Amino acid sequence: MVTERASDVAYGRLQDMVLDLRLEPGAFVNELSLATQLGLGRMPVREALARLAKDRFITIVPRRGIIVTPLALDDVLDMFEAREAIECGVAFIAASRATEQDLQNLRSLIATVDEARSSSDFEQFLRDDHAVHTFLVHMIRNPLLQDAADRLLLHSLRFWRLYWKHRPAKPEAMLSHADLLAALESHDPVRAEKAMRNHLQASRQLVQLLF
């Protein structure tokens, strides 16, 4: 049995705290305080914070301290631009490579998202929606793309949690994946790419109207 390194434990726990907003965007954090809170040594926490800084979840500000990376509108628009560049290409490739088992799994994930949307449970919707986008990336079985997309989708999850925390959840803002699924089922790469682009652009327009 392989024992997980203390720095990996610290990284996982701190990343979860950033993603679920226990460590809110813009908040200053203290290495010693975090180590005490996690019940870990300062060195593993320091290593974890360095990794989180590399992943852009934490920002180390010289002579000021360590801050949870804020989410300004420009940052969010950059995120959407990156998602469009990556996920539209992923959808294009996935339409050609999707197996019947892939599609069956995707249908199940999308059905779960639809249930959350109908109940207006925004936190459940966000988790299920994240699972759909993550699964789609893994469908193409390209580790380099997976690494880039997985990190980007975590940034997206953090943003949407912050977005809905301060706004009433509305079903019409919880976007459907029906067009994308239909395109993937028809194994039409161009249609799948367009469906993903439309999906992301609709999300971005929602943000620009209400951010």
Buried (B, 14 or more C-beta within 10 A) or exposed (E): EEEEEBBBBBBEBBBEBBBEBEBEBEEEBEBEEBBEBBEBEEEBBBBBBBBBBEBEBBBEEEEEEBBBBEBEEEBBBEBBEBBBEBBBBBBBBBBEBBEEEBBEBBBEBBEBBBEBBEEEBBBBBBBBBBBBBBBBBBBBEBEEBBEBBEBBBBBBBBBBBBBBEEEEBEEEBBBBBEBBBEBBBEBBBEBBBBBBBBBBEEBBEBBEEEB
